[in-house]
Amino acid sequence: MKEESQGDISSKNHTHCQTDRQKQEITDSQDIFARMNRIKHIILVLSGKGGVGKSTVAVNLAVTLAEAGKKVGLLDIDIHGPSIPQMLNLTKERLNITGEVLIPANYSQNLKVVSMGLLMGGRDEAVIWRGPLKMKIIKQFLKDADWGELDYLIIDSPPGTGDEPLSIAQLLPHADGAVIVTTPQEISVADVRRCINFCRKLSLKTLGVIENMSGFICPTCNTKIDIFQSGGGRKMSEEMGVPFLGSIPLDKGLVDACDSGKPYVQQFAGTETAKAFSEIIAQLTSAKTENTDISKDKSNEMKGDSQTMRIALPIANNKLCAHFGHCESFALIDVDEQNKTIEHSALIPSPGHQPGLLPPWLREHGVDLVITGGMGMKAIDLLSAQGIKVVMGASEDSPERLVQSYLEGSLVIGENICDHGEHICGHDEHSCDH
């Protein structure tokens, strides 16, 4: 019998490590999908630089939505400088952990909060972590936090385009989009341009720009004074082709509210600043329902209602094809998620199996979700980059039955049969990565 060399053993161990990691990534992705599937709208709050009042905006947007009767979650993913607990007077609260389930803190009946600050020993404790650990905790927040049914999840991200915003954008490819906060001066506006390009590279829609600290209203004479100039955010939005959601004036009450832990829009309802937040919410919700992806517009003739979700399934012999990249055709099925009904279905030929071809082709056809037996990790990344969710491990069955089971929450999911670490596919490593 031929003895295995040290190199063979090392290669096998490496392969098994890759396999275990891939399985864990798939499991995490499915867990995150299950949690996020109970949330109607997910909005990221970003900024190109610090000091523009991004967290203040995130808190007051979340509170405004909650005060309007919406069920809201506020997720703070600023690992090194979590400020949300201070702004909501939750510094003495701690997140409860039951088994592997994370129970958010309750700010009010309609607003739940998760933050690194609610896991730390005290507000002066420093978190000294590199990128991988930050990615891990953000992933845990997404898959383990039991938000329940939410109308909105507002995610407050630290400034810039580093680990945290990159991680959250990659983990939530189907988020509604990002709201970007700036101040009027050019140095801040320039950073926001980079932030918008960051969103575009990740296929994350920019829902709009908010200009904070936009002028000061004198409490004595009611005259507006442009301390930091004004209009820079609106001008930049027009130049970049993204919506401008509104301006928030400088207000000493905002600073006092943040320090006291009593949100401004609750303390000073009816002021011009509070009205500005309400108007931004109205603009934001209108923008989310009216704006549709250009790629989806190309397939409106078949799809019809832009609010309908489109599911794609690789098909061979009238059943789900075991391998995503080896199908004869694709079933495109439009569904009404709310009523759990199939609205329309069509079978179209596969365009071919060249590497990298299928993800943009599916996006061109307005696909929101792929249900498949298996695919390679590269294909998952390519689909995520196109904003397409993936459900893997489905068994061979008719596409209509699989989709109906998915809508009813009874779809049985097994292992990803294209787990290349163990060569279950029986073909080369790249053949499922389309």
Steps between C-alpha positions, in 0.01 A plus 500: 500500500633840406585714801371853510768766495504787747399726212194285420389505864552878521300548178214287634495692827494828307216371284298396805560841660373668184199269496413573863539873442280490189232303683507749787473793257201339332335433837564858613360634173183294540462607864539866407251460217246343739536790747496775240207344316279615790600864447322701231759774445871522581672841482869568559608841629849587372732799489823568317665650807450531874350792686205561267231382746430166332403318822281795603320472167466120532352525852251771412392326178440178695310678777291696246398175329422337837293801609303462176400149609757299303681202652865605485839348579814711541826310448822679598800338328754759610718250686761744632282797583138392559302813586141383458459379865601847627262676261209282615590492872563124484853502647392290799324243281662176383396265222354172622638184342287186512684205349611635163224762484575866566208696646506869398453767763166679499509878478125521455211280396585556132880536511758228572876556516814289453844654553851396598459754777235274656749213523793692649584525869482878497502798266872560561596147390704488178440242227834421334408275209619443145275451197419125530371535856284796401357302209422215740309713752303678225404162357390389848287812541324419172441128544451475878303814591131415532332816371172327422284664235622851413390768259846659497851411605723809515872415503741763631845439354827673594631763258705419194512198272690255721431164661161564658312661207663254259399202716140610544458578129635157404294315761178682403513523120124544483471795739277782374803727482705763680431848633816711497550787745718802425555856615498791254874573480695371203738275698204297626321499166813364328506204739134433429577472129737217587232344719250505211755334272559240773127420492500475122790257497311277745167532311351670807239758404550854631156594631605859551721759664423696817677831563547540876605822680349694210476854633418631846164651590549782752259434791465877560438646154425177306763596240688218324877523514706266277785425740627206291365630169192320361380320192815292451313174556224587256747611231709185542187281485403658170851452361512134611146424384363391841196628693535786746284421804524829688693728733521504879595835659746544784311486827642512853212275602646219287826511697317510834273214393794276406673564833186450708387183320163651409453503120446844354186415303330394825616797710443768240214374283359776284826693456643568156772240557250234605292583193814456287539143628134425424535643148812289442311188609222588254757552223683182591197271504379656176841450339509136607165422343538709185860430400564171324825351374576569134573130458150414614343751265632300206277207594185689604309373196489153653530591865245779505485608864844622618408398855463136398796280588653294221649158578727312259554124509745306277303229318584170330238242395224723642645479851750694706847442360746371758775734381441871444747529213384191308133571438317492168273790586378726778152524647421863581212513746343825623342479843295714734680448831227657710225277363737203449383447143665437163406776258680398181757251379710454187769259381790654309814335355825534691733748325797267533753399761793735458650602838343813641218516242194391700496751792477817285264321259266413787521857628407625152188285526403659832572195717493558878558146627649175370391160633744226407641164599854630520760739368862596565604773742617724216153489346347595835729804520420602140125474559528693827686775316196524268264528798357150450432277800570128486324205662703180457449136578151466349403155374394406146135589451283710274582873517143594594492263800840620620397866476168438677685318779739795528209746527337288769824463694507122458779465243734223613866600466785247500872531439649693211570218256758714320732499801824481302711433805387136480437503123143386545414645160719256317629771269767764506515772761391788278210336318240611754640853526295675236 
